[in-house]
Amino acid sequence: MLPRVAISGAGPSGLTLAALLARMGVPTVVIEKQTKLPTHPQAHYINARSMEIFSHDLGLHKQLQRLSPPAEQWNDFVWCTSVAGRELARIGHALSDTRLTPITRSAFGPIHLSQSKILPELLKSTQLGLPAACPPADVRFGVACSSFNETSEGVHLRLSNGETLDVDYLVAADGANSKIREQLGIKMAGRPRLSSLMNLHLRVAPEALSSAHSAMLYFVFNPKVVAVLVAHDIDAGEWVCQVPFSPDFQSEADFDLSVCQDLAAAALGVSPNMVDVLSARPWTMHAEVAEQWVSTNHGRVLLCGDAAHRFPPAGGFGMNTGVQDAHNLAWKLASVLSEESDQAPALLRSYETERRPVAVNNTVLSLKNYERVLAACRALGIDSGGLDSNGRFLAQVGGVAAEKALALARAQLGCLEKPGHPLGDLRVQQLRRLLAQGGGLPLVFPKHELAFAYSEGALEAQTAQEAKAIDNAAMVDTVRVGSRAPHCCLELPSGHVFSLADLSAQLHSSGVTRRRCFILVRSEPKEEENDDRKGGIQDRALGQIKCRQPLVVVTVKSDLDLKGENTSVSAPSLHDWSATTSGSVKHLPCIDALGDWANAVGQGRSLLMRPDGHVAWLGDSNESFDFSRFKNGPLAALLAPVRVEK
Ligand SMILES: Cc1cc2nc3c(=O)[nH]c(=O)nc-3n(C[C@H](O)[C@H](O)[C@H](O)COP(=O)(O)OP(=O)(O)OC[C@H]3O[C@@H](n4cnc5c(N)ncnc54)[C@H](O)[C@@H]3O)c2cc1C
């Protein structure tokens, strides 16, 4: 089968997109220039929204949970003179107390797992567990995308092995230094080259360090090294040590094996012979977002993941934002490829309108988080200006002089080694005060992880006034147009419990719908407001129409509504549910047994969920649902009503 979509890059963004498209039946080819998946760990915090995508959409929950170390091993951040040395301060992040409110509550909490362990699972997911008649993605390693031509008909792609490919769409998931972005002439906006780091991937003899007082991050300050250590898996002895690297006066050759081993051992506080350096990779940190995400001419080349944005790692948004870009893009690509429509460019442009502001917000947050890390360094007497690539003074003096200046800056950290040193005690007090006042780096960011919302895009048409009101709304507590639908546990009369957030994926994977669908969820109006006439009109209207995409109508009844009803009658489970189909509109009755819906959305309210679980419309159940509200937007072609033949 000829591919319709080509993805350049088999990183987390490209593979997530390929796995999602494979489930949606879109023939896809992935081109990866490396010969195999990387073993260098890189990112490691998977936030709750990415876990929802990996779990609901790709069914990877169990595998990823199994591979992730237990939460008590990575709950904390520590400031210390070395991992085995003096602990100066520790902050714990109670993962069970994330101030999550109904909208942000999720069936899946965050996990800590190296990118290098996630990638093989994603790769498998592009091949296995696909619905019937969905072709696996064609993933080709060891060949690069060299160049492309875009026309109104499609994209002609040239590969490094001389082959060519013709596809409908090309997705650049080729990382922070994207060649496709460069060929499109798209500029990055923001702050480039904030800092450079040398990332050392380590294997540490497990007996060298105990996991008794473990943490995810260790900020290390001693006269030999200032470093951030990430404990990827303490029991397996897998660590990453990030040390400042200043390309202005240092070169990669300065970090040979024995230098790296000594730096890592000094940061860990163990003898060098207990440390194996598996790989050393430089990484430059930027805070930038691409000015455009969709090609101007024909809208057939789209940027995804690091190709579209590159953040400081503080807060762990790099990989997560890319995974969530892929999730936003997948159903749109699948829709435009299955519907011949002049609305296709508008739907794909909504990818940029929706995701770019999220990436900008995440950049701002990541920068703020990076500043928080630097503030803690300053409390301990280290001014990053001298230690990272922004150290212009050091860049000017260069070479040996710069190295000596750095060594001098670190030498004073000796005062932290033991309590009782007047300067050391003062600095530790400063650090602890800063952390007690909330100046440390948080682990979980509910607002950015789960409560982000699209204020314009593929949604009900809104006036500018309404969009502004949404911007000012209390983000975390509100279900609103553009936000992710809440995780509400609903129950079928048969007893089957499902999460509303998971429903579209469940219906698709269980074969009830041919593709990811729109879901209209309406709850019964409160008793005193119940008006059979209006409800009846709505039902009749839905019975008569057939929209181009499969539409599922979920009717939520409160527990009370069921009193006196015969719930023992065998009601449809999700699997045999197609029995209740009318045209392409399928009906599912369910019960708000725990009151989740009433709390999160409100009894008597209705919402329309898009295939990616975001709310496209929100209103009262007594309002007759009217497809024409989408008629001028990108969803028009998908939701256009068609009369059912009698
Ligand atoms: C050394 C390092 C350490 C990092 N550490 C952290 C961290 O601690 N925390 C954090 O949050 N983030 C970290 N990051 C960032 C994080 O890894 C990225 O945000 C994430 O990998 C982005 O995923 P992606 O799929 O968009 O891009 P990438 O993972 O960069 O994947 C892009 C892929 O495209 C391939 N490619 C490139 N050009 C071509 C081409 N022409 N043809 C075909 N294939 C091509 C590349 O080989 C690569 O496999 C780190 C990054 C690096 C490099």
The ligand as an ORCA input file, in Angstrom:
! r2SCAN-3c Opt
* xyz 0 1
  C      21.428     14.889     24.805
  C      20.021     15.293     25.069
  C      19.547     15.278     26.350
  C      18.246     15.659     26.611
  N      17.812     15.626     27.882
  C      16.561     15.995     28.149
  C      16.094     15.965     29.459
  O      16.818     15.644     30.379
  N      14.795     16.316     29.690
  C      13.956     16.706     28.646
  O      12.775     17.031     28.874
  N      14.389     16.740     27.398
  C      15.653     16.388     27.122
  N      16.074     16.421     25.863
  C      15.121     16.828     24.827
  C      14.220     15.681     24.435
  O      15.014     14.559     24.235
  C      13.455     16.104     23.195
  O      12.497     17.080     23.571
  C      12.760     14.941     22.497
  O      13.682     13.977     22.083
  C      12.010     15.482     21.272
  O      11.523     14.424     20.499
  P      11.376     14.569     18.929
  O      10.856     13.252     18.476
  O      10.602     15.774     18.602
  O      12.844     14.817     18.376
  P      14.135     13.893     18.522
  O      14.054     13.024     19.698
  O      15.299     14.796     18.400
  O      14.048     12.940     17.252
  C      14.336     13.395     15.960
  C      14.747     12.208     15.128
  O      14.881     12.627     13.777
  C      16.033     12.009     13.227
  N      16.455     12.833     12.092
  C      17.035     14.056     12.126
  N      17.237     14.501     10.869
  C      16.754     13.550     10.031
  C      16.652     13.432      8.623
  N      17.097     14.378      7.791
  N      16.106     12.316      8.094
  C      15.634     11.335      8.900
  N      15.731     11.381     10.245
  C      16.258     12.485     10.806
  C      17.009     11.958     14.384
  O      18.001     10.976     14.189
  C      16.084     11.625     15.547
  O      15.959     10.237     15.739
  C      17.396     16.058     25.567
  C      17.859     16.071     24.270
  C      19.176     15.688     24.011
  C      19.673     15.715     22.593
*
